[in-house]
Amino acid sequence: MDILTSLEASNNAMNDEDVICLPGQRICLSEETTVAGTGTYERGGYIYATLAGTVQVKEKDNCKYIEVKCAGSQTIVPVAGDVITARVLQVNQRFARCSIICIGDHILERTYRGIVRKEDVRATEKDRVEMYKSFRPGDVILARVLPQTELSCYQLSTAENELGVVVATSSESGASGPPMVPVSWTEMQCPNTLVKEPRKVAKIVAESTLKTVQQTDES
């Protein structure tokens, strides 16, 4: 049974009493004017909680945003559209598993699991993407959070020029080696050995520019 069987009724009820939820618990129906906000995600026409906390309904632009707030200190979680920093943990032919360590310029106290699928690495020639030539374990990447469809991890995209690998060391040097230097959109070079390795290289720009680009795309 949904936590909020009727949004109109629950709005009045929550003024007097908090509604408590657990991770993965179904909150309410997802509709055109009822959307998932911070601490929730949409799947199969319903909104679910990603956190344990209290349910809140916030109205903005004629829409009701369903959010979950943790008790005590404020918890920051990735939200669709955020640009995050992540460390690549594992790479296979279909995806790269990551650990999200920063949201914007905010360093997280706890990490979140993320995944970059093969089809979300580049905006063009998606069928020609090779994961092993895009990322390697240990790489630090910039990525954008996609709308969440799974509770277990956040789906990420590097399909923008400004997103991709920002810090990497060569396979020969290992984690203790110097950071490689970008030499093209698809290669980085070790400054010591001059060996080049393939990567999906990010073009580093200011965060304000990233937001401007996103707003232009949406309009």
N, C-alpha and C positions, 0 to 999 in steps of 0.2 A: 504494500500500500504506500502511496506517495506521502511524503512528509507534509506537503502543502496540497491538499485536495482541491482547494479553491484559492487562487491568489487574492481575490477580492476579500474573502473572509480572513485569510491569514494575515493580510496587511494590518487589519484592525487588531487581530489577536496578538501579533508580535509587538504591538505598542505596550502591552501589559506583561507579556511573558515571552522569553526567548525560546526559539525552537532549536533543539539540539540535533546534530546529525553526525554520522560517522563516515569515514572514507568509503566510497563506493555505494553509498546509500542513495536511492532514488528520491529526488526532492519534488519534482513536478513535471508537467508536460512542457515541452519546448515548442513555442509558437512564434509567429511572426513578430509579435510585440513582447514576447517573454523569452529572454535569451540568457545564456550562461555568462556569468561574470567571474570575478576573482574567486578562486577556490572551488570552481565547479567546471564541468564539461558537459557537452551534449553528445548523446549517442542514441540512435534508434528512436528519435522523437521525444526523448526525455532528458531532463537535466539531472546530473549526478554530482555528488560531493567528492572532491579530491582531498579534503581535509576534515579533521574532527573539530567541530566548533559550533557556532550559532549561525542560523540562516538569516540573511538580511535581504530585503527587497529595496532596491534603489531605482528611482524613476529618472530617466534622462532621455530627451528627444523622443517623447511619446513611447518609450520602451521601458519595460521592467527588467532590470538586471538582477538575477539571482546570484547572491554571493555568500560565501562562508567565511566567517572571521574566527580565528583562533583566540582562545582566552589567553590573557597574559600579554607577553610581548608580541608586537606585530610581526607576522610572518609574511615575507615576500615570496611569491611564487611566480613562475613564468606565466605570461598571458599571451594569447595569440597576437602576433604583431611585434612582440618584444624582440630586440636584438640582444642575443646572449653570447657569452664566451663559454666554450666547452673544451674539454680535453678528450681526444679520441682514445678509446680503450681497446676496441676490437674492430677489425675490418674483415668482411667477407665479400663474396661476389654480389650480394644483394643490398647490403646496408653497412653502415658504420655505427657502432654503439659509442655513446659519449657520456661524459659526466659534466653536467652544467654547473659551472663554478661562479659565474657572474651574470647579473641581469643589468644591462646598461653598464653604468659605472659602479654598481653596488655589488660588493663581494658577499656571497652567500655564506651564512653560518653552516648550512647543510647543503649538500649537493643533490641534484635531481638527475634522474636518468633521461637521456635523450637518444634519438635515433635519426640518422640521415639516410633515407632510402635512395636507391640508385636513381629513381625518376625525379628526385628533388635536389640533385647535385648541381645541375646546370639548367638554364632556361631553354637552350637549344640543343639539338643533336642528342637528345636524351638516350636514344637507343645505342649510342656509341660510347656512353660513359663506362669507364672501367674503374671500379672502386679502389683497386690497389694503386692506380695511377692518380687518384684524387686525394686520398688520405692514407696516413700510416699511424699505427698506435703511438701515442705520445704527442702527436700534433695538437696544437692549440688552434681552434677555429672560431670564427664569428659566424653565427647563423641566426635565422629568423624563426621564431616559434610559429608553427602552423596551428590551425584550429584543432583542439584535442579530440581524438576519437577513442582513445584508450586510457585506462586508468594507470596502467603499469609504467608508461613512459611518455615523454613529450616528443612529438614529431617535429623535426627541424628541416629547414631548407637553406641551401647555400646558392640558390639559383638567382643570384644578383652579382654584378661585378664587384660590389663592395664586400661580399661575403665569401668565406672560404678559409684557407689556411693562413694564419698570421705569424705563427712561430713553429718552427720545425728544425730538428737536427738530422743530420745525415745518418743513414743506416750504419755506415762504417764507424762514425764517431760515437754513436749512441747518445744516451740522455745527457752525458757529461760534456758532449761536444758543443762547439759554438753554434749559435743559431744560423741557419742558412739564409741566404739573401735571394729575394725574388729576382729572376732575370727575364721572366715573361709571365703570361697568364697561366701557363701550364708547367713551369719549371722553377725550381729553386736550386741554388748552388752553395756548396760548402766553401767558406772563405779560406780554409786551410788546404784542403785537398783539391779544390776546384771541381769536384765531382758534382754533376747535375742529377737531380732526381725529379720525377714528375709529381706535381701537386695541383690541386684546384686552388690557385693563389687568389687571395683577397686583395682588392685595391683599397688601401686604408684611407678613409675619409672621416670627417667629423660626424658625430652622432646626429647633430642638427641637420646635416646634409642628408643623412639617411632618412630622417623623418620627412624632409621636404620631398624627396624622391617618392616615398611611399604615398604621401598625400596627393602628389601629382598623378601617380598611377591610378589612385582610386577615383579621382575626378575625371 
